Amino acid sequence: MRPLSAHYDSPSEVLVLGASGFLGRHVVAGFSAGCRAHARVAGLASSPALEADLSDEAQLFALLAAERPRALINCAAISAPAVCEGDPSAAAAMNTSLPRLLGEWSVETGARVIHVSTDLVFGGAPAPAGGFKEEDEPSPLSVYGESKAAGERGLLDVAPDALVVRLPLLYGSGLGTSRGASEDLFATLNRGEVARLFEDEWRTPLPASVAASALIELCASPARGLLHVAGAERVSRLELGHALHAARFRDPARAARELMGCARADLELSPPRPEDTSLCCDRARTLLETALPGLEEGVAIALASA
Ligand SMILES: NC(=O)c1ccc[n+]([C@@H]2O[C@H](COP(=O)([O-])OP(=O)(O)OC[C@H]3O[C@@H](n4cnc5c(N)ncnc54)[C@H](OP(=O)(O)O)[C@@H]3O)[C@@H](O)[C@H]2O)c1
């Protein structure tokens, strides 16, 4: 095992793929000094952005050869389940082929790869008490979940020293994107609409800024294989909505008017939404200095930086 300091010496040796996305922006913001950032559109990341279509193998390898990073955090993905459902081959290119190609490149060059995956690789089997562990078998219900599960396997098959970090539902400032559970909620309320939130869908949500801190920390760690990084509490979408609403507006009467519980069966859902994809983070707690907050603390962190 290489000593920790050999993985990378400064943030400038790290390349962040998908730096224009919701999580990628938090990762770039989380590095105190400029890392190198890939975004398809220049100007969307804090550092001078490097442009490439990552679904194109030639462009991907040209970018990697030009930048020669010592560590890479892959936040690039087709992350919207509905988009994956409509275009499975685009989902396969970004969510399945890209991580395997990054694995091949890391074996060739010795660079560290941290790849971001999702709790939605689970859902087809009931969640165990305490949440899914890393050794639990994936059981995706959607094209998105399937493409991400295949991406994890492809990467770790070719590069067992790589790290796959499965994240849960993320919330907090979109940093200019409209992505994330809290941006969705506040956008609905800003339109004057009542937010209908599932009472029967369970997640272990985490502020995106905390997920970013963990990814940055893990860059300089020798951790390999699968790792679950999520919030410390299993909550329903409705509970998350109430916590966000309370922290922002401190008005229970308004919350009662604006937030309405509903069941997944009340809506026509495509792709189907897993009932419970809670993640167990026991392994992460032994590895990380970054604390994984429960609901109240997480919401305070997320809205303080919003
Ligand atoms: N958001 C969540 O709640 C959540 C939860 C669990 C796991 N995750 C995982 O976290 C990661 C990041 O998700 P996110 O929410 O930040 O997604 P996002 O906001 O949709 O960002 C995706 C990024 O990928 C880039 N990208 C997509 N196709 C590309 C292509 N062909 N070439 C180059 N770049 C391309 C996008 O670039 P453009 O801006 O140019 O499109 C964007 O920078 C994903 O792996 C996702 O599975 C997210």
The ligand as an ORCA input file, in Angstrom:
! r2SCAN-3c Opt
* xyz 0 1
  N     -27.966     14.310     -6.622
  C     -28.210     13.307     -5.779
  O     -29.113     13.374     -4.904
  C     -27.356     12.060     -5.863
  C     -27.654     11.028     -4.965
  C     -26.872      9.866     -4.978
  C     -25.835      9.745     -5.905
  N     -25.603     10.754     -6.785
  C     -24.507     10.558     -7.745
  O     -23.654     11.682     -7.686
  C     -23.065     11.911     -8.963
  C     -23.296     13.361     -9.357
  O     -24.716     13.579     -9.407
  P     -25.288     15.064     -9.582
  O     -26.576     15.104     -8.836
  O     -24.227     16.072     -9.318
  O     -25.616     15.032    -11.139
  P     -25.755     16.259    -12.154
  O     -26.067     17.515    -11.440
  O     -26.679     15.785    -13.218
  O     -24.279     16.385    -12.769
  C     -23.800     15.450    -13.697
  C     -22.508     15.962    -14.302
  O     -22.119     15.040    -15.342
  C     -21.822     15.786    -16.511
  N     -22.046     15.019    -17.726
  C     -23.158     14.301    -18.070
  N     -22.962     13.779    -19.299
  C     -21.724     14.169    -19.728
  C     -20.941     13.945    -20.901
  N     -21.394     13.197    -21.910
  N     -19.713     14.512    -20.980
  C     -19.254     15.274    -19.954
  N     -19.923     15.512    -18.815
  C     -21.141     14.971    -18.708
  C     -22.764     16.960    -16.444
  O     -22.302     17.938    -17.340
  P     -23.328     19.042    -17.963
  O     -23.520     20.021    -16.854
  O     -22.568     19.588    -19.117
  O     -24.559     18.275    -18.338
  C     -22.625     17.342    -14.974
  O     -21.438     18.060    -14.773
  C     -23.690     10.893     -9.904
  O     -22.818      9.787    -10.018
  C     -24.956     10.446     -9.195
  O     -25.284      9.116     -9.523
  C     -26.328     11.907     -6.780
*
